[in-house]
Amino acid sequence: MTSILYIGGTGTISAACVRRSISLGHRVAVLNRGSARRPLPPEVELIEADIRDADAVRAAIGDRRFDVVAEFLAFTPEHVATDLDLFEGRTGQYVFISSASAYEKPPRRLPVTESTPLRNPFWQYSRDKIACEDVLVGAHRERGLPVTIVRPSHTYDERMLPTIGHWTDIARMRAGKPVIVHGDGTSLWTITHSDDFAVAFTGLLGNPAAIGEAFTITGTHAPTWNQIYGWLADAAGVASPDLVHVASDTIAAFEPELGPTLIGDKAHSMVFDVSKVTELVPEFRTTVTFDEGARRILAYHDANPEAQVVDEGRDALFDRLAAHARSAG
């Protein structure tokens, strides 16, 4: 039985990994502030502490050791440095969740592999993840830190809509309003259900062959954005959604907040070679494609009205973008 400490544990990806670890018979503890975004299985030990408060974490974990520490809440080199101070020498494997958005943008060739350069001049989030990796690789080389780096791409569950408008897009579809799709909608986008991700992730935990290595974990399902929006419309009961295509640069000009995630990631076709992780975890494969994923998302949101949040600012932005696109021809 492997003892695993998840830092986070209730997010889109980490909650699925916690469930998978429990199903495999591991001993699982979750460290977070106690505000669960998703319910924890009853077998999980909850350790309440804020990972940003090192003294509180020390008090909460005492002198405990873990076979694996899986870090889902580190986003800057400072976060990683705090983790190393807390856990180095107290775990047999430190697993850092990086991001596939760290791979060079735009990509020079597809599919992307683990040897693709890490460089994203458009998105600070990605550059921070790269800087975190640099700290960890240095610690591994200099003093043998038992680190494994994982790079997910767009991973979702039934609570998370993958479009730029989230539920606002569904509300607009159902109201017959135009829905904005970045680019021409034909770029390929790898989208992975969290339950599939969890199979690969948990297969790396406690695996000595994963130490000192980085792994891309995505599925092999890469539909176009037009397909993604189309499947959401089908699931929402909208036969002919009014999809309006707008260049990512134009969207960013209207709403700079969207620029980094579009130009630094979603504007490009992204297809990944996952042979490295499947060599260690041969049972990993895509079992949930997004046509099914979209049905699960709509079923959840329709059953939970509190999740149906319309962003008024984003709604107004989409009206302006649609008017601009149509006036431009």
N, C-alpha and C positions, 0 to 999 in steps of 0.2 A: 504494500500500500504506500503510495507516494503522498507526502504531505505538501500541500500547495497553498501558498498565500496569494490571493488575488488582491491587488490594490485597485479599487474600483468595484468591479464585480456585478454591477447592476445596469451597465450601459448596453447599447445595441449589440456589441460584439462580446463583451465580457460576460454578460448574463448567460449567453448561449454556451460559452466555454465552461462556466461554473456548472451548468446543468450537465454538460457532457462529462466533466470530471467526476461528478457525483455518480453518474450512471456507470462509469468505469470502476467505481469502488474506491476512489481516492479519498483521502482525508483533506477536506477543503475548509479553509478559513478565508473570510473576506474582510478587508480593512477599508472602511470608509466612514463618513460622518454620521451614518445611521439613517440617512435619507434615501431609501431605496427607490430608484426609478422603476425597477422591475422587481417583483417579489423573489426572495431567495428560497431555494429548497430548504425544507426543515432540517436536513442533515448538515447544513452549512453552519459553521461557527462565525458569528459576527463579532468583529473587533472594532469598536467604535473609537475612531481617532481621525483627525485631519492630517493627511499625509504632508501638508504644508507646515505642520507644527511638529518638528522633529522631536522635541521633548515629550509631547503628548504621545507620539508613536512609541518612543522608548518605554514610557511608562506602561503603555497598553500591551506591548509584546514581551516586556521583561527580558529574560535571557533565552527566549525561545529560538530554535533553529527550524528552518524549513528546507525540504528537498528542493523546492522551486519557489521563487518569488516572481510573479507575473505582474508587470507594471503597465497598467492601462492609463495612468493619469500623469505621466511625465511628458512635458511638452517643450521644455527648455533645458539647456545644459545645467542650469542651476538646480532644477528638479532632479536630474540624474545624479549630480554631485551629492545632494542630500541623501538620495537612496543609497549610494555607495557608502556613505558614512554610516547609514543605518544597518545595511544588510551585508556588506562585503565581509566575507569570513563566516557568515551565518546562513548561507544557502549554497547548495550544490549547483544551482543554475538560476541566473537572473535573466528573465525574458523581457525584452523591451519591445513595446509596440511602436514601431515607426510608421511610415506611410509610403505607399507606392507613388504618392504625389511627389516624393523626393526624387524620383527618376527624372532624367533630363526632359525639359519641355522647350520646344516641341521635340518629340522623340525622332531621332534620326533614322531608326529602323524598328520594325516590329517583327516578331513579338519582343517585348521587353523581357530581359533576363536579369538575374542578380548581378551580372557584370556590367549592365548598362550604367553609365556614369550617373552620379547623384548630383543634379544641378537644376535648381528651379529659381530663376531670377524674378519670377512673378509673384510668388506667394511666400510670405514670411513664415507661415506655419510650416511649410515644407523645409525652408532653410533652417528653422530651429530643430526640426527632426534630424536633419543631416548633422547639425552641430552636436546633438545628443549622441548620435551614432559615433561621431569622431571621438568623443570622450570615452565611450565604452570600448571601442576598438583599441584605443590607446591603452586603456586599463588591462585589456586582455593581453596585448603584446608585452606590456611592461611587467605585469605581475600576475598574469594568468587568471584574470577575472573570468569565471565560467559564464560567459554571456551568450545568449542567443538573440538575434534581431529578427523581428517579423515585420513584413511590410504588406499590410492589407490595402486593397483598393476600396471601391465603393461597396460597403457591406451594409445590409439592411435587415430589418425584421418587420413584423406586421405593424409596428408603431411608427415606422419611419418611411415617409414618402421621399423618393429620390430626386424629385424635380426641384427647380429653383423656387417654385412657389409653394411647395408642400401642399397642405390641404387647400390653400387658396386656389391652386390650379383645379382641383376637383370641384370646388364650389363654382368656379367660373365655367367649367365644362357643363355642369348641370344647369347653370343659368343661361346657357347659350352664348356666353361671352367668349371673345377670342382668348386663346391661351398661347403664351409666348414660348417658343422652342428656340434655343440658341443655335446659331449656324443654320445649315440647311436640313438638319435632322438626320443626315445620312452617316455621320461619323459613328464608329463602333465603340461601344462603351461596355466594359466588363463590369457586371453587377452580380454580387455574390450574396446568397442568403446566409445569415449568421449561423444557422445550424450546420450548413456545409463547412463554413470556415472553422467551426469548433472541432470538427473531426480532424482536420489537419493540425490545428493548433495543439490540441491535447496530445496528439501523436508525437509531438516534439518534446513534451514535458518529461523530464527525467531520462531523455534519450541522449547518451553520451556522444553520439554522432552529430548532434545538433550544436554542441559546444563550440564557440568560436566562429559560428556560421550565421549568415543572413539568408532568410527565406522569403520569397514572395508567396503570399497565400491569397489566391483568388480562385474563383471557379473558372470554367472554360466557356461560360455563356457570355457572349458579347453581342447583344442586339444593337440595332441603331436606336438613336434617341426617338425617331419617329415611331418605332415599334414600342418603345417604353411608354410613350404617351398614349399610343393607340391601345395598348393592353390595359392601361389605367382607365381609359375611357370606356372600354368594353366592360370592365369590372364595375364601373360606376353607372352602367346602363345608358351610356351616351353613344348613340349610333354613329353620329357624324360630328366629331369635335371640330371646332374652328381653330386649327393650329396655324399660328402666324410665325414665320421664321424670321429671326432678327440676328444679325451678326453679333458675335460675342463682344467685339470691340464697341459696337453701338450700345449694347446693354450696359457695358461697363461705363461708357460715357454718361449715360442717363443715371446709373446707380453705381458709383465707384466701389461700394461695398461688395458688389458681385464680381468685380474685375478679377481679383486674385484666384478665386475658386474656378472661374470660367477659363480665363486666359492661361492660368497656371495649372489647369487640369482638364476640365470637362470639354474644352473646345477641341481637343485632339482625340483621334482614335487611339484607344488604349487596349491592347491585347497582350497577354502575358504568357510566357512559358513557365509552367509550374512543375516541370519535370523534376526539379531538385527536391521539392517537398514531397512529391508523390513517390520518389525513390525511397524515402524514409517512412512515409505513411501511405502505403499502396491502396488502402481502403478509401482514401480521399478522392471524391469526385463531385461533380455537380448533380444534385438530385432535385433541386428546386429552381426551375427556370422562371423568368420574370412574368410570364403569362399566368403561372400559378401564384407567384409572389404578389402580383397585383390583386388577384382575387382575395388573398389573405389580408392584404392591407385594407382593402375596402370593407371586407367583412368586419375587421376589428373596428375601424372608424365608424361604420354605420351602427355598430353595437355600443359604441362609447361616444355619445354626443359631446362630452367634454373634450374629446380629442379633435373635434372639428373646429379648429381655430383658424379664422380668416385674418390674415395680416392686412389691415386697411392700407398701410403705406405701400406694401407690395401690390395690392389690388389696384391702387391708383397708378402705380408705376406701369403695370401691364396695360392699362387703358392708354397711357401716353405712348408706350412703345408700339402698340397696335396701330394707333392713329398715325404715328410717324412712319411706320412701315408701309401703310396703305397710301399715305400721301406721297411717298417716295416712289410709288409705282408697283 
